[in-house]
């Protein structure tokens, strides 16, 4: 009876260790993709880099910038890059920090960040979806003056 308990305990430990290793292998690529995109977004805001920010966008996005009276339901990533360029010129960056990140399912993620400029502070809402080739891209971006 004792031998059976030891064998069952050993099997349970082995299964637990293997399951946790498998879970890490499965979740690592997703986290790496998210971190890569998140880092690019953060760096583009901190450096006021519209080209880098536009490289994170879907082909068409929804873009709202309250302070500039910009409200587009669909705009191309090239047009958005030009708007970001003007935005960064009018609001040079001091800092950017994500304050919240979450997901509603595997294909949809959202973030809220604080963008501080020399002129104003903004809450930035970002909706990211899984696009072509399983690549995550920004689908919706909103700037609300805080």
C-alpha positions in Angstrom: 0.0 0.0 0.0 2.8 2.4 0.9 4.5 1.6 -2.4 1.3 2.5 -4.3 1.1 5.8 -2.5 4.8 6.6 -3.4 4.3 5.6 -7.1 1.1 7.8 -7.3 2.8 10.7 -5.6 5.8 10.4 -7.9 3.6 10.3 -11.0 1.6 13.3 -9.8 4.8 15.3 -9.3 6.1 14.3 -12.7 2.8 15.2 -14.5 2.7 18.6 -12.6 6.3 19.5 -13.6 5.7 18.5 -17.3 2.5 20.4 -17.4 4.1 23.6 -16.0 6.9 23.3 -18.5 4.5 22.8 -21.4 2.4 25.8 -20.2 5.6 28.0 -20.2 6.5 26.8 -23.7 3.0 27.6 -25.0 2.7 31.0 -23.4 6.2 32.4 -24.1 5.7 33.2 -27.8 2.4 35.1 -27.0 4.1 37.1 -24.3 7.1 37.8 -26.5 4.9 39.1 -29.3 2.9 41.3 -26.8 6.1 42.6 -25.2 7.7 43.3 -28.6 4.6 45.4 -29.7 4.2 47.0 -26.3 7.9 48.0 -26.3 7.6 49.5 -29.8 4.5 51.5 -28.8 6.2 52.7 -25.6 9.4 53.7 -27.4 7.5 55.5 -30.2 5.6 57.6 -27.7 8.6 58.4 -25.5 10.6 59.4 -28.6 7.8 61.1 -30.4 8.4 58.8 -33.4 5.4 58.7 -35.7 7.0 56.3 -38.2 7.6 53.7 -35.4 4.1 54.2 -34.1 2.6 53.8 -37.6 4.5 50.5 -38.0 2.4 49.1 -35.2 -0.9 49.9 -36.9 -3.4 47.8 -38.9 -3.9 48.9 -42.5 -6.9 50.9 -41.4 -7.6 52.1 -37.9 -10.1 54.2 -35.9 -8.3 57.3 -34.7 -9.6 59.9 -32.2 -7.7 62.8 -30.8 -10.0 65.0 -28.8 -7.7 68.1 -28.5 -7.2 68.2 -32.3 -10.9 67.6 -33.1 -9.9 64.5 -35.0 -12.4 61.6 -35.2 -11.9 59.1 -38.0 -13.8 55.8 -38.1 -11.5 54.4 -40.7 -8.1 55.9 -41.7 -5.1 54.4 -43.4 -1.9 53.8 -41.5 -0.1 56.3 -43.8 -2.6 59.0 -43.0 -2.4 58.2 -39.3 1.4 58.5 -39.5 1.0 62.1 -40.8 -1.5 62.9 -38.0 0.9 61.4 -35.4 3.7 63.6 -36.8 1.6 66.7 -36.3 0.5 65.5 -32.9 4.0 65.0 -31.7 5.1 68.4 -33.1 2.3 70.1 -31.2 2.7 68.0 -28.1 6.4 67.0 -27.7 6.8 64.0 -25.4 8.0 64.1 -21.8 7.0 60.6 -20.8 4.8 57.7 -21.6 3.7 54.9 -19.3 1.2 52.1 -19.6 -1.1 52.1 -16.6 -3.4 49.2 -17.5 -3.3 46.3 -20.0 -5.8 43.5 -20.4 -7.5 41.2 -22.9 -11.0 40.1 -23.7 -10.0 37.0 -25.7 -6.9 35.6 -27.5 -7.4 37.9 -30.5 -8.2 41.2 -28.7 -6.0 43.2 -26.2 -6.4 46.7 -24.8 -4.1 49.1 -23.0 -4.4 52.5 -21.3 -1.4 54.8 -21.1 -0.5 58.2 -19.8 1.2 60.5 -22.3 2.8 63.6 -20.9 3.8 66.3 -23.2 5.2 69.8 -22.6 1.8 71.3 -23.3 -0.8 68.7 -22.1 -1.4 65.3 -20.6 -3.4 62.6 -22.4 -4.9 59.3 -21.6 -4.2 57.0 -24.6 -6.5 54.1 -25.3 -5.2 51.4 -27.5 -7.0 48.4 -28.9 -4.8 45.7 -30.4 -6.1 42.8 -32.5 -4.5 39.8 -34.1 -4.2 40.5 -37.8 -2.7 38.6 -40.7 0.0 36.1 -40.0 -1.0 36.0 -36.3 0.7 39.4 -35.9 -0.8 41.8 -33.4 -1.5 45.3 -34.7 -3.2 48.4 -33.3 -6.8 48.6 -34.6 -8.1 51.6 -32.5 -6.3 54.5 -30.9 -7.8 57.3 -28.9 -6.2 60.3 -27.2 -8.2 62.0 -24.5 -6.9 65.1 -22.8 -6.7 64.5 -19.0 
